[in-house]
């Protein structure tokens, strides 16, 4: 196994995972108990809600969740110029997702990915460039798609909740939080574009200077190596054809769309009134808006916050008394499986990587 003290994998400790699970389940069951106290009759007929139609919708939701990860794997294969096999891509993506479940959304799994990918034989600088471009594609999806969807359904429909957020006495409405988050994503997108495609030499110089600071002096050679590798990777990526970037961005759009469409079909499984294109666009758009809220969540994987925000954003699409149940069902598709799969993949990946390193030595 990789030593915990030597790697970011130390975040995968049992206590952190248990806390993440308990927060999410605690909020979910609290919502269910609150709804049960108000209307017990809804729960007595809950078995009747599971029809062939609902099972079909849930199966489609499962397929979309699988497609989400397949598209991530395909994108990683493209960015690595197919140097990473499908098996390695699967393990990297699962550990990437696993780390996202046990860290706040604002941190995500990028730090762990920066450690994992080089362990597969990819140069550190190239790995950094891959993670940065993957992040760039994710941000570009949000920056481009979100205003289009909001324009199609109208801002009044997109921002229809009474969500409020308070920090140090400052109160923010839903639209304020969205605009702040959206602006940050645009700045991050601009920074990566400049660093990788327009000014890679200056970015390398920045890393050189960073490595010379007193605090980071002991890792100066690593900063220089990373800067050199990023410059080399930048030149390689610049030579890629338009069709290559179309595939990378297309995989990103399909992955994120699949991620959001899971909720559409979970809701459709128990609400047959959701059938029009407009209804589905509203649900899709509300998820784009809610994503900003989840990004500022201090809890691991937005555990608890996601369950609490769920009925606030989708109240008109939720059958009476089923908000807590559907919140947990949605998270059973999009959150808890990655904890289980991550726990299965982590020891296998660690043993394989350490075995390969010993063979190289």
Secondary structure as GFF3:
##gff-version 3
##sequence-region A 1 361
A	DSSP	three_ten_helix	4	6	.	.	.	ID=ss1
A	DSSP	three_ten_helix	8	11	.	.	.	ID=ss2
A	DSSP	alpha_helix	14	38	.	.	.	ID=ss3
A	DSSP	alpha_helix	40	44	.	.	.	ID=ss4
A	DSSP	three_ten_helix	46	49	.	.	.	ID=ss5
A	DSSP	alpha_helix	52	79	.	.	.	ID=ss6
A	DSSP	alpha_helix	86	101	.	.	.	ID=ss7
A	DSSP	alpha_helix	110	116	.	.	.	ID=ss8
A	DSSP	three_ten_helix	117	120	.	.	.	ID=ss9
A	DSSP	alpha_helix	124	153	.	.	.	ID=ss10
A	DSSP	alpha_helix	155	158	.	.	.	ID=ss11
A	DSSP	beta_strand	164	167	.	.	.	ID=ss12
A	DSSP	beta_strand	170	173	.	.	.	ID=ss13
A	DSSP	alpha_helix	174	193	.	.	.	ID=ss14
A	DSSP	pi_helix	194	198	.	.	.	ID=ss15
A	DSSP	alpha_helix	200	212	.	.	.	ID=ss16
A	DSSP	three_ten_helix	217	219	.	.	.	ID=ss17
A	DSSP	alpha_helix	220	238	.	.	.	ID=ss18
A	DSSP	alpha_helix	242	270	.	.	.	ID=ss19
A	DSSP	alpha_helix	277	295	.	.	.	ID=ss20
A	DSSP	alpha_helix	305	314	.	.	.	ID=ss21
A	DSSP	three_ten_helix	315	317	.	.	.	ID=ss22
A	DSSP	alpha_helix	323	334	.	.	.	ID=ss23
A	DSSP	alpha_helix	336	360	.	.	.	ID=ss24
###
